[in-house]
């Protein structure tokens, strides 16, 4: 389908971009993570060309690429992609937007899984504060964020 989209619509079509992102997602879910990451990296480049670096779809593609790179053990690259998603979405929507908090949670997990607990704790604190402002202190998302923060603090000792 991706090849057909490129042939019929051209590389710079938004529909071709959507096909590329979907193709990467299918590859990832089939366990072809390296291929998926390559496809998603192409999708990020294509999205920058078509929609611009600061477009929400481009930033989402950065976050998806970050998750794929994390699965491949490429944690520095994953952190850079997730950071790009956080910074861009925060610029668009402010620090308490649900996508900012979701991407920040992923970034915190990347830091935690690589032993960078101080950085993970800082990201977790920002997520807790954001969820408290957005949903209140009794919301399950806030409770989950607080639990993540507790686990990071426990790991730090």
Secondary structure, DSSP 8 states (H G I E B T S, - for coil): -HHHHHHHH-TT-HHHHHHHHHHHHHHHHTT-HHHHHHHHHHHHHHHHHHT-TTSHHHHHHHHHHHHHHHHTT-HHHHHHHHHHHHHHHHHHH-TT-HHHHHHHHHHHHHHHHTT-HHHHHHHHHHHHHHHHHHH-TTSHHHHHHHHHHHHHHHHH-
